[in-house]
Amino acid sequence: MTRTGPAEVRRRQRDAAIALLGLLALDLPTVTWTVNEERDVPLEGLAMAFSSPDVDAATVDAWAAHFGVTPTWQPHTSGGYWKARAVVSGVRVEVWAGLPVQPASTPRGDA
């Protein structure tokens, strides 16, 4: 990604923070939010309940339902990532969880 100046970084952070305010008002499972400076997805929510992978997968599923999207599975050496992506208030948002296995609810062919 092309390096941007401080003013552009602050604008992206501000836009992500505004989108986050709206997301925090929702009655959805809690995720850990990160505002990224120069990433493709400026606002990330990590589902990390520490109770079970099923809870984390269900968290991503709930956010995906709110966004009106189908979560996708991205394989990785230690399992993979269950992701829901959307655009909220003009900001790209991703809620994800690292899981040891692909959730059973995953439509086959998603990757």
C-alpha positions in Angstrom: 0.0 0.0 0.0 1.3 3.5 -0.8 2.4 5.5 2.2 0.2 8.4 2.9 0.8 11.6 4.8 -0.2 12.4 8.4 -3.4 14.3 7.4 -4.7 11.4 5.3 -3.9 9.0 8.1 -5.8 11.2 10.6 -8.7 11.4 8.3 -8.9 7.6 7.9 -8.6 7.1 11.7 -11.3 9.7 12.3 -13.7 8.1 9.7 -13.0 4.7 11.3 -13.7 6.1 14.8 -17.0 7.6 13.6 -18.0 4.2 12.1 -17.0 2.5 15.4 -19.2 4.7 17.4 -22.2 3.4 15.5 -21.1 -0.2 15.8 -20.6 0.1 19.6 -24.3 1.1 19.9 -25.4 -2.2 18.5 -26.6 -5.2 20.6 -24.2 -7.6 19.1 -21.5 -9.9 20.6 -18.4 -8.0 21.9 -15.3 -7.9 19.8 -11.9 -6.2 20.3 -11.7 -3.3 17.9 -8.6 -2.0 16.2 -8.3 1.2 14.1 -5.5 0.6 11.5 -3.5 3.4 10.0 -2.7 2.2 6.5 -4.4 -1.1 5.9 -6.9 -2.3 3.4 -9.4 -2.7 6.2 -9.2 0.4 8.5 -11.5 -1.0 11.2 -11.1 -4.6 12.5 -13.0 -6.4 15.2 -11.4 -9.6 16.6 -13.7 -12.2 18.1 -11.7 -13.7 20.9 -14.0 -15.1 23.7 -11.4 -17.5 25.0 -14.2 -19.9 25.8 -14.5 -21.9 22.6 -14.0 -21.6 18.9 -17.8 -22.1 18.5 -18.4 -18.9 20.5 -16.0 -17.0 18.3 -17.5 -18.4 15.1 -21.0 -17.5 16.3 -19.8 -14.0 17.1 -18.6 -13.6 13.5 -21.9 -15.1 12.2 -23.9 -12.5 14.2 -21.9 -9.6 12.8 -22.2 -11.1 9.3 -26.0 -11.3 9.7 -26.1 -7.7 10.8 -23.9 -6.6 7.8 -26.0 -8.7 5.4 -23.0 -10.8 4.2 -21.9 -14.4 4.3 -18.8 -15.0 6.3 -15.8 -16.4 4.4 -13.1 -18.9 5.4 -9.5 -18.2 4.7 -7.3 -21.2 5.3 -4.1 -20.8 7.3 -1.4 -23.2 8.5 -3.0 -23.5 12.0 -6.6 -23.6 10.9 -7.9 -20.4 9.3 -9.8 -17.2 9.6 -13.6 -16.8 9.7 -14.3 -13.3 8.3 -17.2 -11.0 7.8 -16.5 -7.8 5.7 -18.7 -4.8 5.1 -18.6 -1.1 4.5 -20.0 1.0 7.3 -20.4 4.7 7.0 -17.9 4.6 4.1 -15.3 2.6 6.1 -14.3 -1.0 5.3 -14.9 -3.1 8.4 -13.9 -6.7 9.1 -14.9 -8.8 12.0 -12.9 -12.0 12.2 -11.8 -15.0 14.4 -8.9 -17.3 14.1 -10.3 -20.9 14.3 -8.7 -24.3 14.4 -11.1 -25.7 11.9 -13.6 -24.4 9.3 -17.0 -23.8 10.8 -19.7 -26.3 9.7 -21.9 -23.4 8.7 -19.4 -22.3 6.0 -20.9 -22.5 2.5 -18.7 -24.9 0.5 -16.5 -23.1 -2.0 -15.9 -20.0 0.1 -12.3 -19.3 0.6 
